[in-house]
Amino acid sequence: MLFLVTKSAIQLPFSRYVDHREHKVRWLIVGSFIIAAVPLLYILARRVTIIYLAQILYGIGSGLAYPTWLGLGNANLDKRQESFEWSPYSTLTGFGTAATAVVGAAIAQFIGFTSTFVLVGIMALAGCLVLFALEEQAARKARRG
């Protein structure tokens, strides 16, 4: 509940803000880094309040990242093929989520939850590093005009 309420409260006003800004990829990076910090907070959770805080933080990061991601994605879609071009993303995200749920459960069972959260955090941070490359590519494209 805390995640969904926080994300929902942030993403509408933030989407209006980010639509009128340059350097949108930077906001995607900020939101993604916030999201990546959440699994690491779970490692530190000794009380339920830390889990609540992690969910609020996850909502903040998602509220920044999702509208930015969708805006950047829409800017690069072919007209009259938008639905189809979003479908592979949605499909692969769904399959990826299902696969990582199975793998994560196996890691948690055989190695432990701490190892699972560390691995998820590392993978999320690696994904953020990819965004830096995308930002540099976008900056080079903008400089060329």
ABEGO torsion letter per residue (X at the ends): XAAAAAAAAAAAAAAAAAAABBGAAAAAAAAAAAAAAAAAAAAABABAAAAAAAAAAAAAAAAAAAAAAAAAAAAABBBGAAAAAAAAAAAAAAAAAAAAAAAAAAAAAAAEAAAAAAAAAAAAAAAAAAAAAAAAAAAAAAAAX
